[in-house]
Amino acid sequence: MIGRTAAHPRIGLPAVNLLSQSAFDRLSARRLRHRFVAAGVVLIALVGAGWGVQHVRVAEAQKLVVVEQGETARLDARTQTLAPVRAFVGGVAVQQGTVESAMAREIYFSAVLAGIRAATPSGAKLAAVAVTAAPAAVAGAPVDAAASVCPGPDPFNTRTVVGCVTLSGTATSRAEVGQLVTSLGAADLFVEPFISTTTTADSSEVSFSGSVGLSKRAFSTRYASLAQALGPGVS
């Protein structure tokens, strides 16, 4: 092939190409093979690097799994050690419920007697005082839903009480007996005071007997908040 060179398209000696077209094709194919080989080497290097990174990550994850398995075994052993404590706490919770149920209707007798003493006029004397707790009207009923065990001034409109106090004594006058009834009715601890009999002796001393109901304020409630008293660990 005779022609001008690319560097001197107009001036210069004619260039002669002695290679055949097949030789040029072989050279092009060789260059392509070299490029493919180089690309393959780079790809293999990238794949190897990625595999190495993943292998390191898998190894680290396996180490973490081993550590967590050891921690799990330690915690399991500790849980087994604390199993008796859990059983004890459960037993305390059962006992708590039993105590609360059994003592829910406990009456504060000292508060009842103190209330009666405060309501008694100075000229009156109590000879006998008896307190009777009312049974629950229905099994499982609330503690303030008890049957009435005290006679009231209105037999057709009795109020629910949790107990009854029967009392008897003497006073200097019927006015003092009335004052006793008024004072008992004004106290929130008592319900429907009722004097059933009054008699006057030759000495003008008035003997009386009657009863007064107890409101639910008579309950001591000492065991109502037992769960809070024992702490949050018991439920």
Salt bridges, closest charged atoms under 4 A:
GLU71 OE2 - ARG74 NH2 2.44
GLU106 OE2 - ARG222 NH2 2.26
ASP144 OD2 - LYS216 NZ 3.45
ASP188 OD2 - ARG217 NE 3.53
